[in-house]
Amino acid sequence: MTDDQMGNCGSDCEDALERLEAFLDGELPQDDLGDIEQHLADCYPCTDRASFEEQLRAIVRRGCTDQAPPALLERIRTHLGDASVS
């Protein structure tokens, strides 16, 4: 994302956007949560980006409801089992 797309907010935005995926996945360390939550509360461009990412994730979750065929699941399990032995 360029400075123009971020509304020229600067390095705080770059840092927040680099950590956004981990934040949305619930994988951001507890110590970092307050910083990014505060940044998102104060920065419209980053809040807009986070909102877009959350909506996109929701659409993907709704569209990905198919189950893999049992034969495929078994082949994957077998392959993973073989890989862990190597």
BAMI-234694 format. One record per residue: residue in three letters; y, x negated, z of N, C-alpha, C in turn. Coordinates in pm, whole numbers, plus 50000, padded with zeros to 5 digits. Layout:
alaYXZYXZYXZ ...
END
This chain:
met498834991450000500005000050000501234991050000 thr502204994049915503404985849907504434990450009 asp505474982150030506534985850123507214998850080 asp507365000849948507985013249901507145025249938 gln505835024249927504955035349961504925037650112 met505175027250191505165028550335506535032350388 gly507505033850300508835037050347509505024950411 asn509125012850367509705000550418509604999250570 cys508515003550631508395002650777508034988650822 gly507364980850743507134966950778505754963550829 ser505724952350903504444946750945503704955551044 asp504414963651124503724972851215502854982451134 cys503364986951022502604996150937501394989150876 glu501594976850830500474969450773499354968150875 asp499704964950997498714963451103498024976751131 ala498804987451142498245000751170497305005051058 leu497705002950933496875007250821495604998850809 glu495674986250850494474977850849493454982850952 arg493934988751061493054993651167492765008551157 leu493335015251057493215029851046491765034351032 glu491005027750948489605031850927488815031051057 ala488955020051129488265018651257488735029351356 phe490025032451354490565042751441489935056351409 leu489905059951281489355072851239487845073651264 asp487165062351259485725061951284485385061251433 gly486405060451517486175059251661485635045551699 glu485915035351617485385021951639486455012051684 leu487665016951707488745008151749488585005251898 pro488734992651939488614989452081489594997852165 gln489165001752281489965010252371491365004552393 asp491464991352403492754984852429493754986952314 asp493254989552193494124991252076494505005752049 leu493835015152114494075029252084495515033452109 gly496055029752222497425033752256498435028852154 asp498265016452108499205010852011499205018751880 ile498015021351827497965028151698498355042851714 glu497975049151825498385062951847499895064051857 gln500535054551925501985054551936502625052251800 his502085042951724502625040251590502525052751503 leu501365059351505501205071351424502145082451469 ala502435083151598503365093351649504795090551602 asp505125077951581506495074051546506745071951397 cys505695070651318505855066451178505275076851082 tyr506165084251016505695094750927504815089450813 pro505185078750743504325074250632502905071050677 cys502755064750792501415061450840500675073950888 thr501415083050952500815095650994500335103550873 asp501125103450767500755110350644499495104250585 arg499405091050585498215084150533496995087450618 ala497165087450751496045090650840495575104950818 ser496515113950799496175128050774495385129450643 phe495845122450540495145122650412493715117550429 glu493565106250498492235100450518491335109850597 glu491875116550699491075126050776490635137850690 gln491545142850607491195154050518490155149850416 leu490285138050362489315132950265487935131650329 arg487885126550450486615125250521485985138950545 ala486795148850578486275162350601485685168050473 ile486345165850360485845170650232484515163950198 val484445151050219483205143750190482075148750280 arg482375150650410481335155850502480825169450456 arg481725178250414481295191650370480475190850242 gly480795181450155480105180350027478805172650033 cys478555165850141477365157250151476355163450248 thr475875175050214474945181850303473505181250253 asp473285175850134471945175150079471115165050157 gln469845168050171468885159050235468205150650126 ala467945138350158467185129950066465745134950064 pro465085134049948463685138149940462825129850036 pro461805135950095460945128850191460345115950135 ala459975116050007459385103949947460395092449946 leu461645095549918462695085249918462905079850059 leu462965088750155463135084450294462005075050336 glu460795078350298459645070050334459735056250267 arg460145055850139460295043050070461365034450138 ile462445040750180463505033350248463005027850381 arg462305036350456461755031750585460795019950565 thr459945020950464458995010250434459734997550396 his460744998950310461524987350267462244980950386 leu462834988850471463534983550587462554976850684 gly461374982650698460354976550782459924963050728 asp459744962350595459384949550533460494939350549 ala461734943650539462864934450548463014928750689 ser462654936450791462814931650928461734921450964 val460634921250890459554911850916459904898050859 ser460694897750751461004884950683461814875850769 
END
